Amino acid sequence: MNWRIIVIPVTLIPILFIAFQFDIKIEDVLAIGIFPFVMAVIAMMIKLGVQGIKFAYIAQQYLGKFDSFWKLTGVRVGSEFIKFTTPMFVGAEFIVIYYLHKKGVPPSKSTWIAIMDIVTEVLAAGLLSIMAGIIALISGAYVVGVIILGTSIFVTTLWMVLFFLSSKRIFQLPKIISGLVEKLGKEKGKNIVTKTNSWMEEVCVMSKKNLRTSESKKIFTTSFFLSLLSWSFYGISFMIIAFGTGYVIGAFDSIMAVMGANAIGNLPITVGGSGLAEFGIVAYLNNQNPFNLEILEGNTIWNTVIGWRIATYYVPIAVTWLLLVKLALSKYSKVEHE
């Protein structure tokens, strides 16, 4: 886990590059004002809090009140630290699976709960990003629109197809991967392949058992709308920061700009999407090419974007790290579940 602390300074490189490239001084960022900055941080914390509440809701719907609702919420919020410090925002699901497993929840159930959580999150983010991509194309931002749509449609479709197919067929490791693992690991490799295939089969059985039930449909729908609410607060955070610099933007446009930038930031190029999200949001708002620095020169929105990034990325990193260590990785009593 320590290496994640080390990579955080790496995410500052794009911020510093933007500051030097576009001559942004620290007083420009401070001009946002303490109140808009704090309110943007609060909006982001609400976003993370709703995510946590959604996970706690899903877990208790399938497992009963086996653990504190608010502790489950805190664990899910803490797991976001992993997403903040990896390319393409992946990894949080492994933390919640680990936590549930340590609490005595069988791997198949803990994985199913994590999948339900992430699929509803991906679907909500994907739909909002697709809307943003369509608007970008209509506005003439063709490069931005294509990147947003390409990333959003691919990720959303992949997750949804795998999710719904898991209730109709049993997934196993591809033969090429299985053969490679067995060849390299020999007897230990064979055990890994066997256990992994067994785990995947159990997850698919859980999917087949639960996905078509009225209870699961209700959980899925409720979780989806909670995800939409969560992402909306993320989008509104930019509007709040923008008001502090005199840049006026409506709530809907702010949400679309942020979700468009989020889709661009999902490209597995930088840690936490650092740099990509910043260039993406400016390019989206100005109908420009995010990879052409010349047309972005002298853009006064950069100080707003940097302030927004600090409020919604660097401050949450500290909060999620504390929750991760305090809750998800702490010692606790194990309770057996069927």
N, C-alpha and C positions, 0 to 999 in steps of 0.2 A: 504493500500500500504506500510505502514511503516514496516510491518512484513517481506516484501521482502528484505528490507535493512538489517534486522537483520539476515536473513538466509544466506546472502552472505558470512559472515565469516565461516559458516558451510562448505561451498564448499572448504575452504582452508585446511580442515582436511586431505583429501586424498593427497593433494600436500605435506603437512608437513610429512605425513606418508611415502610417496615415498622418500622425502629428507632424512629422518632419516634411513629408511630401506636400502637405497642404497648409503648412505654416500655422498649425493650431497650437496656441499657447495655453498654459495651465489656467490662466485667468479667463480664457474663453470658455473652458469647461465649467469653471467655478461660477460663471455668470448665470448658469442654470438656476441657481438658488437652492438653498437647503430644503425648503418646503416641497418644491416639485420633485427633487431628488428622493427625499424620504417617502413621498407618496408613491413614486414609481417603485421603490423598493417594497413598499407595503403591497402594491398591486402584484408584484412578482411573488411575494410570500403567500398571498392569497391563491395565486395560480398553483404554487407547489402544495399548499394546504388542501386545495380541492382535489388534487391528484392523490394525496395521502388519504383523504376521506373516501375517495372512490375505491382505493385498494382495500381499506379497512371494511368497507361495505361489502365488497365481493368476498373477502375472506370469511367474514362472519355469516354471510348468506349460505356459504357452502360448508362451513365448519362449526357454526354456532358461536357462542360467546366464549371461545377457548382462551382468548387473550383480550387485554384492554383495547378498546376501540381507538383510543388516542395514542397508545403505544404503537399500534399497527400503523396509524397515520404517520407518526414520527419516523418509523422505520422506512416507510415508503419515501418520505421526503428526504431522508438521509441517503437513500439509495441513488438519488439524483446526482450525488457527487461523482459517481462512477460515470454517468452520462456526460457530465461537464468536462471530464478529463480524459475522454477517449474520442477518437474520430468517429463520425457518423452517429454520435449519441446513443451508443449501445452499452449494455452492461448492468443497468439497474435491476433487470429481471433476475440476474444471478444472485444479487444480494437478498431479494425477497424470498427466492427459492431456498437459499441457504438459511435464512432466518426461520422460515416455516419448518424446514427439515429439522433444525435444532430444537424446535418446539414440539417435535414428535409427529409432524404431519408427513404422511407418506410422500415420496418423491413425485409420484404421478399426480396426486392432488395439489401439491404445492406448485408444480409446473403448470397444471391446468389453470389455477388461480392467477399465476403470473401471466400466462398467455391471454386470459380474458382481460386482464388489466392493460397489457400493452397493445392488444389488437384494437380495443375501443379507443385508445389514445392515438394510435396510428391512423385509424379510420377518420376520426374527427380532424386531426391535423391535416391529413391528406385531402379531405374534401375542402377545407378552408384554403389550403395551398393551391388546389386545382382552380378554385374560384379566382384566387389572386393571379394565377398564370393566365387565365382566360382574359381577365381585365387588362393585364399587361399587354397581351397581344392586341386587344381592341384599341389600346392607347398608343400602339405603335412601337412598344418596347419589345421587339421581336426576339432578340437574343435572350433577354431576361425571361420573357414568357416561355420560350422553348426550354430553357434550363429548369425553370420552376415546374413546368408540366412534365418534362421528362423524368425528373427526380421524383416528384410526387406520385405520378401515375405508376411508375415502376415499383416503388416501395409499398404503396397502398395495395396495389394489385397482388404483389407477391405475398404479403401477409394475409390478405383476405382469402386468396385461393388456398394457401396452405392451411389456414384455419378451418375453412369449411370442408376441404378434402380430408382432413384428419378424422372426420366423423364417418367417412365412407370407405377409407382404406387404411391399411396399416403401413406406416412409413418405417423404413429401415435404412441403415447406412448404405450409401452406394457401394457396389462391389469393389470399385477401384480404391475407395478410401479404406474399406474393410481389409482388403488384401494388403495394402500398404502398411496399415497399423499392425496387422498380424505378422508381416514379414519383418518389420523393424522391431516389434516388441516380443515376437515369438510367443511363448506361453502366456506371458503377461498381456501381450497385445490381443491374444484371442479372448482372454477374460474381459478386457476393456470393450471389445466389439460385442461380446455376448451381453454384458451388462447394459451397454448403450442401446442395443437393439431391444432388449427386454424393457428398458425404461421408455423408449419411444413407443413400443407396443402398448404399454400401460396408459400412456398419455392419450393415444388414439382411442383406446377403449373408453377412457374417461370422456373424451370428446363425443364419441358415439352415444354414450349413455346420457350425457347432459345437454348436448347442444340443441336438441329438438324439443326439450321439455319446456312447458310454459314458464316454469320458474326461471330457467336459464335465459329465455327470451326476455323476460322482465328485467333480469339482472343486466343483460347485455344492453338493453335500451336505456335503462337508468344510467349505466356507466358511460354510455356514449354521450348522453346529454351533459353529464358531469364533465366529461372531457372537453366538450364544446365550450362549456363555461370556463374551464381552466385555461384553455387556449385564448379565450376572449380577454381574460385579465392580462395575459401575456401581451396581447396586442395593444390593449389600452395603456399599458405602461409607457409605450413610446409617445402616445398622445400627451400624457402628463408631463414627461420630460420636455417635449416640444413646446408646450405652453410656456415653460420656464425660459425659453430662449426667444420667444416671440414668433415661433414658427407655428402657424395655426393649421391643424389637421383634424378632421372629424374622426369619431370613434371607428366607423366602418373602414375608412381609408387607412387608419392606423393599424387595425387588425389585419387588413389585406397586405399592407406593406411588411409588417412583421412576419406574417406567415409565409409570404413570398421569400423574405430573407431567411427564414427558418429552413425552407426547402433547399435553398442554395447552400446554406450552412451544413446541410445533411450530406453533402458530397464528402466522401471519406478522404479529404486532402489535408485538413489541419485538425489539431486537437480542439475539441469543443466548437468547431466551426469558426474559430477565431480568424478574423480578416474577411472570410467569405460572407458572413452575415452583415458586416459593416458595409462592404462594397455593394452587397446585394440590396440592402434597404435604400441606400442613396440612389442606386441605379433604377430601382423600381419607382421611386417617387419622382424621378426626373426623366423617365422614359429613355434611359441611356444604356450603354454597353458597360457592364461592370468590370470588364477587362481592359478598357481603354482609359488609361489614367489622364490623358490630355483633356478629355471632355468633362472630367470630374474636377479639374483644377478650379480653385477659387469658390467652391461650393460651400456656402455658409452653413449648410445643414450638418457638416461634419462634427462640430462641437456637440450638437444634439445627439448624434449617433454614438459618439464616444461616451457621453454621460449616460445614455441609455444602456450601453454595453456594460459599464461599470455597475449600474444599479441592478441589472438583470442577470449578470453573469458572475462578476467577481465578488459581490456581496453575498449572493446565494451560495457560492462555493464554500465560504467560511461557515455559513449556517448549516449547510448540508453535511459538511465534514464533521461538525460537532455532533449532530444527530446520528450520523453513521457510527461514530465511535461509541457514543453514549448508549445508543439503543440497539442498532443492528448487530454490532460486533461485541456487545457486552455479554457477560455470563448470565444464564437464567436457568430456571428449572425446566426439565423436559417433561412434557405431558404426552402420553401415547394417544394416537387417534387411529380409528379403524380405517 
